[in-house]
Amino acid sequence: MYIDWVTWSVWLIGFAILVIWIYFPIREFKNLYKKKKEQKEK
């Protein structure tokens, strides 16, 4: 079976960008939520 390295590398780069694009906003929202929760407790 022939593997087209160009196609697979483009797919993998795209998938990595997608994962990063989803991961970082979630992390930011968690930090914001944590800060807001700490401010409420004070």
LINSULNOR-V202697 format. One record per residue. N is the residue number from 1. SS is DSSP state (hx for helix, st for strand, lp for the rest). Layout:
n:N ss:SS
n:N ss:SS
This chain:
n:1 ss:lp
n:2 ss:lp
n:3 ss:lp
n:4 ss:lp
n:5 ss:hx
n:6 ss:hx
n:7 ss:hx
n:8 ss:hx
n:9 ss:hx
n:10 ss:hx
n:11 ss:hx
n:12 ss:hx
n:13 ss:hx
n:14 ss:hx
n:15 ss:hx
n:16 ss:hx
n:17 ss:hx
n:18 ss:hx
n:19 ss:hx
n:20 ss:hx
n:21 ss:hx
n:22 ss:hx
n:23 ss:hx
n:24 ss:hx
n:25 ss:hx
n:26 ss:hx
n:27 ss:hx
n:28 ss:hx
n:29 ss:hx
n:30 ss:hx
n:31 ss:hx
n:32 ss:hx
n:33 ss:hx
n:34 ss:hx
n:35 ss:hx
n:36 ss:hx
n:37 ss:hx
n:38 ss:hx
n:39 ss:hx
n:40 ss:hx
n:41 ss:hx
n:42 ss:lp
